Amino acid sequence: MLSPAHGVLVTSATLADPALDDPFALAEMRTGAARLPQAPKVLRLVSPFDYANNAKAFVVNDVGKDDPRQVAAAMRELFLAAGGGGLGLFTAIRRLKAVHEKIAAPLADKGLALYAQHVDPLEAGALVDIFRAEEDACLLGTDAVRDGVDVPGRSLRLLVFDRVPWPRPDILHKARRARFGGKGYDDAVARARISQAFGRLIRRADDKGVFVMLDAAAPTRLFSSLPEGVTIERVGLVEAIEATAAFLSEGGT
């Protein structure tokens, strides 16, 4: 790939991992750049957004992530507190469908449309287009939605993870894990996924957003890649709901 090129530029908001002594070390290994005759030049730029004032992040410590009823109730009440504009992210299609079945009707009763990947007969891109167009709709999705959403403005103002997005232990991951650092590699993958998802919330200077993780066991170390100024608060569900409503309401801080 490099031989006919004058140069190659690789850009991504999640290339660097600030939890590592060398933030670009893992990216260089995964891309093969570490094996080039000349070391690649690296550049990390600070975001221009005011995350400290425009974003909140919570880990809810009293929801049983393995109980679909608790997860569904938590997601429903958070979506209602935000008045819509909520994106629910799942690491398993089965859990997504179980939550959709439980919250679609209650949200509809409150005037909030709910769309879902793997439930609605539309591709992920079409669902995101609908979600973007309807300011108070909600959307449930998995990896493709987490990594492929660009929804600036109020249409996406709340993001809820059902649990930590650890990598699946398939054959490819096991080989990479053995080569790239074992448990530390698992952490790096989860950090990048969380960072990628968080980046969906704030797409322009006047955006406001709330990030919620419904997994009390989520290690604090996984949030070190969130933007500077974002502090993770570990709270109960009621406090998270109240804080979400207050922060996203007009004049909320």
N, C-alpha and C positions, 0 to 999 in steps of 0.2 A: 504493500500500500504506500510506503514511503518513497520508494525508488523513483517514481515519475513526478513526485511532488516537490515544489520549492519549500514547502513547510506544511505542517499539520497543526491545526488549532483544535483543542478539545476543551469545551466549556460545559460547566454544569454547576448548579448551586450546591450540589452535594459531593463534589469531587474531594474537597478537603474535609478531614475529620479532626476537629480541634482537640479531641480526646487523646490523640496520638502525639508522641514526642515530635514526629515529623508528620504534619497534617496531610501531606500528599503521598506518603509512603505506600499506603494501600492502593491508591488510585494508580500509582506508577506500576505496581506489581500486577494489578488486574488488567491493565491495558497493555502490558508488555513493555512499557516505556523504560522500566528499570533495566532492561537488557539491551537498550540501544547503546551504540558506541559513545554517543554524547548524551550527558544527562539532560533531561528536558528542563526548560525554564518554566518556573511556576509563578503564578500571580493570584493573590487572594484579595478581593475588593470588599470593602465594608458596604452593607446595604444602606441606601439613603433613607429608609423608612424609620419612623419613630415607633419601634415595637414596644417600648416601655409604656407608652401612653395609649397605643392603639390595639394592644393585644393582651389577652389574659390566658393563662394556662393552668388547668386543674387536673389532678389525679384524684378520682373519687375513691374513697377508702372503705365504703360500706355497701358496695354492690357486688353480689356474687357473680363473677364473670361466667361461671359454668351453669348458671340458672337462667334459661332463656326468658323466663317471666320477669326476673329482676332487670336484666339487660334491656328488655323491651320497654318496661315501665320507665326506666331511667332515660332511655333515648326519647321516648314519647314526651316526657315532662320537660326535657331540655329543649326539644324542638318547639314545644308550645311556649316555653319561656322566651325563646328567641323570636317568636312570632313567625317561624319559618326560616328559610334561608339556611337550613341545616343539611350537612352531609354526614351520613353515618358510614363508617368504614369497617369492614369485616375481613377477617383472615380466613374465613370458611364460608362457602356458599350456603351450606346447610344452616348455619346460624343466621345468615342474612335472611333466608326465606322464613325462618321461624319468627324472627322479629317483625318482618314485614306483615306476616299473617296477623300478628297481635296488635299492630299499631296503625295499620292503614285506615280502618274504619274510625277509630277515635280521632285521628288527625282530620279526616274528611268531615267529621261532625263539627270540627272547629274551623272549617273552611280552608284547611291546608292540604294541598295535593301532595301525594307521596309517590315517587317513582323509584323503581328498583331494577338494577342490573340483575340478570338471570331470572327475573320474574316477568317484567314487561317485554314484549316481543320486539324490542328495538336494540340496535347495537349501542355500545357505550357512548360513542360520539353523539348519536342522536339524543340520547337521554340527557347528556350534558348540555346540549343546545337548548332543550326544553327547560331544563333547570335554570340555565342562565337567563332565559327570556321571562320566566315567571318568578318575580322577586321573592315571593313568599312560599315557594314550593320547597319540598325536601326530597333528598335523594339518598338511596342506599347503594353501596357499591363495594367492590373488592380492589385488587391491585391495579387494574386498568384505569379505574376511576381515580384512585389515589395519585397515580403518576401522570395522568393525562388531563387534568382539569385546569382550565384557565377561565375563572369566573370572577372578574373584578366587580367591585361594588357590593351592594347589600344582598344580592342574590346568594352569596356565600358568606355568611357571617358567623357560622357555628360549625365546628368540625368535631365529631365524636368517634373515637376508636373503641371498638368493643373489647379489645385486648392488645397487648404488645404484639407488633407484627414480626415475630421471630421468623427466621428462614425455615422453610420446610426441609427436613433432613433427607432429601433425595440423593441419588448417587452423585450428581454433579456437585451439589452443595458439600457433601462429605469430602469429595476430592479437594475442593477449594478450601474447605475448613482445615484439612490436614496441611495444606501448603501455605495458607495465609494466617495461621495463628490460633487455631483451635477456638476456644470459647471467646477469645478476644475478637475473632472474625465474626462470630455470631452477633456480638455486641455492635460491631461496626455496621453490619447489615441493618440491624434494627434501628440504630441511630440514624442512618441515612434515610430509611423509610419514614421515620417519624419527622425528620427534618423536611423531607420532600412533601409530606402531607401538610405540615405546618405552613410551608411556603405557599400553599393554595389559598390561605386565608387573606394575606395582605398582598395585594397585587398592584396597589397604587397608594399614593401618599395619604389619601383621605379614607382609606378602608379601615374598618374596625372588625376585630374577630376574636372569637373565644375557642380555645382548644381544650377538649376534655378527653381524658383517658379513663375508661371504666375498668381499670385493672389495678387493684390495690397493690399487687405484687410487682408493679413496674419499677425496676431499679432506677434510682435517681441518676445514675451514671449515663443512662440512655438519653437524657435530655440535655447533655452538655453541648450538643450540636445545634440547639435552638439559638436564634439570634440574640445578640447581646441586649440586655435590658428585659428579657423575658424570664420571669421567675416562676418555677413550678410551685403551686400551692396544693397541699394534700388536705382535702376537705371531705365532709360528708355530702351526700347527694342533695339534701335540702339546701345546704349552703351554696353548692355549685349552681343549683337552679336559680336561687335568689340573686346570686352574683351575676349570672348570665343575663337575667332579665334587666338588672340595674345597669350593667355595663353597656348593653346594646340599645337601651332606651335612649331617647333623645336627651342629650346632656349628661348621659351616664359617664362615669369616670372609673 
